Amino acid sequence: MDNEISKRNSSLLTVNIQNSKDYIQYMITACKLRETKNVTNQRFKTAEEILISYKESHCYVGDRASRNRKITSCVQDLLNEHMAEEHRLDSDALHVLKRCRQNIVTFNTYNDVFNALSDYLWIIASIQKAVGTTTIHLLRRINLENSSVIVWIDGFYANAERAKYDLSCMQEAKKLPLINKIFLGTIRNADVAHYANSDNYSYDELNVKINGCEEFIIRTQFIYYAFLATNLYKNDIKWR
């Protein structure tokens, strides 16, 4: 059983992955929606605002090819993670989950990536709407699917923002003069003081934590913008 929106054939998407724009850029610029607030949890008014935000993010580094590799790698890791609710999916839902995992591995075009992410959003929406049920069935109403996934997608944005704050505290703690690290009471921000306290982190441990936090932000932002761009385009072609 296919999600008709996610499987709709479009010449816009049947381009090779080697296109001059990465997947996220391509999906956002292909969108013709004038108003995007309802698709982005009121965070962005237009597709142009989303594109600007993406280009200003931590994950927008390197050339198009390297970003595409990172996008698909991050998404592939997420899609292959075991779902706690996986045992509750009915046969149709399990089929869609298997299909999206296969598509993200064997992708050749942006259509393959789009279909994989669309299928996964379909599963997520079905899980969220199956409260109090033993078996999870696929949603059949696109408007219900959309309302369910918007908040789920926005959760990645919130996680990245929290991690960015933690990173700024760690970086500030690392730069503090020794006198401040000795007299922690002189540090106004309690979170910075926490990372500056040598009883909590040695210099090397703090560096490892900083590197891990930077990787987490990049991964989370790639996932966020990839799913946001996918859902944006799904809504765009629905109303054409």
ABEGO torsion letter per residue (X at the ends): XBBAAAABBBAAAABBAABABBAAAAAAAABABABAAAAAGGABABAAAAAAAAAABAABBEBAAAAAAAAAAAAAAAAABBBAAAAABBAAAAAAAAAAAAAAAABABAAAAAAAAAAAAAAAAAAAAABGBABBBBBABAAAAAAAAAAAAAAAAAAAAAAAAAAAAAAAAAABBAAAAABAAABABAAAAAAABAAABBAAAAAAAAAAAAAAAAAAAAAAAAAAAAAAAAAAAAAX
